[in-house]
Amino acid sequence: MKQRKPMHDNWETPKELLYYIRNKYFGSKDFFDPCPLNSKFDGLNIKWKKRNFVNPPYNRKDKEAFIRKAYTENKTGKHIIMLLPVSTSTRIFHQYILPYANIEFLKGRVKFKGINSKGEMVSNKCGMHDSMLVEFK
């Protein structure tokens, strides 16, 4: 198996997918992104808004921290949609997602925009994982 080490974890959510999420889950209303691309703040250390969309870094440590934060914020009445890689055999999936969230598996792989391992800006390459939308509501 080829070992891939990304240079970073900053990948932009495609605008078409954001449009779909806004319309389906938030009724065309605005939402807060506690984990924006190249953020100046730490979304794990702030209070989230009423409606939130989170595309966290996919490294295990950050991804799990954002899932736990989403679970906690949801307990205070906040609506949260997360874009996550499909990983249904993990402990975090069975403790925090499956019992408490609605899951939508996305057809095909998401084509993120960002800098690849060769230092090139790409927007037409698929991610390494299938993706799911996880709704804490």
Secondary structure, DSSP 8 states (H G I E B T S, - for coil): ------S----B--HHHHHHHHHHHHTT---B-SS-TT-SS-GGGS---SEEEE----SHHHHHHHHHHHHHHHTTT-EEEEEEE--TTSHHIIIIITTT-EEEE-SS--B-BEE-TTS-EESS-B-SS-EEEEEE-
